Amino acid sequence: KDIPLSLYMHAREYGGRSITALSLYENSRVRDAVCALKFERDTHSRELLAALLDEFLISHLSDAALFGERVLLVPVPLGAKRLTERGMNQVEEVLLATRAIKKRHAQLIGALVRARETKPQSTLPRNERISNVRDAFAIAPACTRMLQGATILLIDDVTTTGATLHEAALVLEGAGAQVTAI
C-alpha cells in the first residue's frame, strides 16, 4: 500500500482533443485510491495520487519554464450539491498535496464553476454523458482576465468518454486560454 502508483501516460482523443490519462482506472490500486479519496476522504490515497500527478507535473512544468510559459492548474469543479456531500473537491485536494503547488512551480486557480448541477457521469451510458455536461461550466468572474493567453492544465480525476474535460476545455478556450486536458 505504501508503494507509489506508477505513471502510465496514455493519450486518447475526444472531439478532436487529446486527453492524457496518467494511469489506467482499470488498475485496481488507482481505482481504489480515487474512490477512497473521493468517498472516504482518505489522506493516504490523496498522497499516493499526488505523487503520481507530481511525476507528470514536474516534467511538464520544467518544459514550460524553458519557454517562459506560466502554467495554471485548473481542477474540474464539482456541483454545489456534490461539493457539500463530499466536503471537498478531490482533484483540488490532490493538487494541493503536490510538490508542484507546494514549491510554487504552478498556480492552482478555480477558473471554472458549475453553471448547473449534472447527474454523476458514472451513472450514465456513454451516449448520455455528452448532453449531461453540455453548458455545465462557466468561467469564475474573478478569473476572466487572467485566462487570456494563459496556458492551462485542466485536471479531472477520472475520464471515461472525455466529455467532461472536453466541455470544460471549450469554456476555458472561449476565454482565450490554451488548454491541455489531463
Residue pairs with C-beta under 8 A, 6 or more apart in sequence:
1 44
4 48
4 51
4 52
5 23
5 27
5 29
5 30
5 33
5 48
5 49
5 51
5 52
6 23
6 52
7 22
7 23
7 52
7 55
7 56
8 21
8 22
8 23
8 24
8 27
9 20
9 21
9 22
9 56
10 20
10 21
10 24
11 18
11 19
11 20
11 21
12 18
12 19
12 21
12 162
13 19
13 162
14 161
14 162
14 163
14 165
14 166
15 162
15 166
17 162
17 165
17 166
17 169
17 181
18 180
18 181
19 159
19 162
19 165
19 166
19 181
19 182
20 56
20 180
20 181
20 182
21 159
22 52
22 53
22 55
22 56
22 182
23 30
23 52
24 30
25 31
25 34
25 158
25 160
30 52
32 45
33 42
33 45
33 48
33 49
34 45
34 49
34 90
34 157
34 158
36 42
36 44
36 45
37 45
37 46
37 49
37 90
37 93
37 94
38 86
38 90
38 157
39 86
41 86
41 87
41 88
46 90
46 93
46 94
46 97
47 97
49 94
49 97
49 157
50 94
50 95
50 97
50 98
53 94
53 95
53 98
53 100
53 155
54 98
54 99
54 100
56 182
57 73
57 98
57 99
57 100
57 105
57 106
57 153
58 99
58 100
58 105
60 71
60 153
60 180
61 71
61 100
61 105
61 106
64 70
64 71
64 151
65 105
69 151
70 107
70 150
70 151
71 106
71 107
71 151
71 152
71 153
72 106
72 107
72 108
72 109
72 111
72 146
72 147
72 150
72 151
72 152
72 153
72 177
73 95
73 100
73 101
73 106
73 107
73 108
73 109
73 152
73 153
73 155
74 108
74 109
74 110
74 111
74 112
74 152
74 153
74 154
74 155
74 168
74 172
75 89
75 91
75 92
75 95
75 108
75 110
75 155
75 156
76 91
76 112
76 154
76 155
76 156
76 164
76 165
76 168
77 83
77 89
77 110
77 112
77 113
77 114
77 137
78 86
78 89
78 114
79 114
79 116
79 117
79 118
80 114
80 117
81 117
82 120
83 89
90 157
91 155
91 156
91 157
92 108
92 110
94 157
95 101
95 108
95 155
96 108
99 105
100 106
101 108
106 153
109 143
109 146
110 140
110 143
111 139
111 140
111 143
111 146
111 147
111 152
111 172
111 175
111 177
112 137
112 138
112 139
112 140
112 168
112 171
112 172
113 137
113 138
113 139
113 140
114 136
114 137
114 138
115 135
115 136
115 137
115 138
116 135
116 136
118 132
118 133
118 136
119 132
121 129
121 132
121 133
121 160
121 161
121 163
121 164
122 158
122 160
124 132
126 160
126 161
129 160
129 161
129 163
129 164
130 161
130 163
132 163
133 163
133 164
133 167
133 168
134 167
135 167
136 167
137 167
137 168
137 171
138 171
139 147
139 171
139 172
139 174
139 175
143 175
144 175
147 172
147 175
147 176
147 177
148 175
148 176
148 177
149 176
149 177
149 178
150 176
150 177
150 178
151 177
151 178
151 180
152 172
152 177
152 178
152 179
152 180
153 180
153 182
154 165
154 168
154 169
154 172
154 179
154 180
154 181
154 182
155 182
156 164
156 165
156 168
156 181
156 182
159 165
159 181
162 181
165 181
166 181
169 179
169 181
172 179
173 179
